[in-house]
Amino acid sequence: MVKHISLIRNITVRVVLICLFLIVLISLIAYARGYRLSFEDNDMTPRGITSTGIISVSAFPKASKVYVNGKLKGVTDLNITLPPGDYKVEVKKEGYTEWVKDIKLQGEIVITLDALLFPKNPSLLSLTNLGIIKAIPYHENNKIILFSENNDAEKDGIYLFDANSKPISFFAPLKLIVLKKYLPQDIDFKNTTVHFSPDLQQAIFEFPTEAGSTYAYLFTLGEEVTQPFDISASKDTLLATWEEDKSKEVTKILETFPKLLRPIAANSFSIIAFSPDQTKVLYQAKSSFTLPPIITPPLIGSNQSTETRSISKGDLYIYDKKEDKNYLIPFNQNVADLLSPTRAPIQTFLRTKLSPTPIPTLQPIFSDSNFPIIWHSDSKHISIQEEKKIVMVDYDGSNKRTIYSGPFEPGFFFITNSGKLYILTNLNPQDNLFSDLYEIGIQ
């Protein structure tokens, strides 16, 4: 009898322990999925278990304050657990621009927000003292071609500025390519056109002259020469080869995009630039059309900014292949006038490879043009040069903020991989006739 009672007691203890284990396990799973015990608003009376969502907020600079519906929730980086509903999230830091996002939070969903703030009073640093009349960036290598013309035969010429160089470095950021005195004396630096090779190691410089003729020279970037190599007779052949190689690179990137999008891109996109991580494409619409849904149903927890799928000819958009979202980009200039007719061969190649039907010739822009839109290195922001200012916009078209509105020469600006802004400006025009390269500390 005693043994029987002991056996029953052991079984009961085990059952109770198993039940407790299951209760704890279920509670942990429910907690991890966002379920919380909710209370009445006026007192601490429990009213049941409800699902919650999480808003995960990170920011640069760190320790920025996070407000939700006007209430301070803490500083970044921060995870905020809230019941489902509509919320206004603000990220602020003294001396920096603000960042705002409206979201609809759902139960068991994590929404990730990454805010980038900019100083209201950025620093200024002079980088050159040459007298620069023209600058051409090539963003993939984080470098800039500079044309100096200061009536000094021993300094006037073409230089390569390497923005990758650190403040303490054995390698000077500025390297001479060729002095102007070794080139024909009637060439025009201001109207020079530069074509970069696909590997960005060489470039063809086309120099117009006052008489209307054009010289073409091939330079290896970063190497100084005293006897330039004239390729005027073979320029077109070399350019055609480069264009074909570039078109193949673009096609490889587009082939990573959804299959349904590829013929649409070939027919209706004038491609400006892919994001650095190649998950987004900035384009101008060459016709009006409706972009069909490609990922159905839509991904849970994706970007909630309002997208645009009714596309209007001439407008600028960014398409995100990971989330199948398409966003209108605010821009207040006539972009059509900035399109380069020299890019037609690439779009013709895309038309042949990606579209089964003939379409009109399109003209995409690539990084060897001074186009007034630049991808930020994080692939989440773009910079836009507008009249008398430079603005930064989230890739979904939201949070448009001015990052610089001081004096600068229109037609050139550059954002380095480390988030620094480069401009051309002349801060002392009464005593100085020429502009130079300056760094604006926006991060």
CORBELGI-V129308 format. One line per field, one symbol per residue. ss: DSSP state (H for helix, E for strand, L for the rest). phi: phi as a letter, one per 40 degrees, with the letter a starting at -180 (. if undefined). Layout:
ss = ???
phi = ???
This chain:
ss = LHHHHHHHHHHHHHHHHHHHHHHHHHHHHHHHLLEEEEELLLLLLEEEEEEEEEEEEEEELLLLEEEELLEEEEELLEEEEEELEEEEEEEELLLELLEEEEEEELLLLEEEEEEELLELLLEEEELLLLLEEEEEEEHHHLEEEEEELLLLLLLLEEEEEELLLLLLLLLLLEEEEEEHHHLLLLELLLLLEEEELLLLLEEEEEEEELLLLEEEEEEELLLLLLLLEELLLLHHHHHHHHHHHHHHHHHHHHLLLLHHHHHHHHHHEEEEEELLLLLEEEEEELLLEELLLLLLLLLLLLLLLLLLLEELLLLEEEEELLLLEEEELLLLLLHHHHLLHHHHHHHHHHHHHHLLLLLLLLLLLLLLLLLLEEELLLLLEEEEEELLEEEEEELLLLLLEEEELLLLLLLLLEELLLLLEEEEELLLLLLLLLEEEEEEELL
phi = .cccccccccccccccccccccccccccccccchcbccbcccacccbhbbcbbbbbbbabccgccbbbfgbcbibccabbcacdicbbbbbbadgbccbbacbbcbcgbbbbbbcbbbccbccbbcbbabgbbabbcbcdcfbbcbbbabfbccbcibbbbbccccdbacbccbbccaccccbdcccbccbcbbbccdcgcbacbbbcbcchcbbbbbbccgbcbbbdccbdcbdccccccccccccccccccccccddccdcccccbbbccaccdcgcbbcabccacabcccbbbcdccgcdccccbbccbdgcbabbbccbfbbbcbcabbccdcccccccddccccccccbbcbcbccbbcbbccbcccbbccccgbabbbcbcgabbbbcccgcfcbcbabccacchaaabcccgbcbbbabcaccbbcbcacbbbcbb
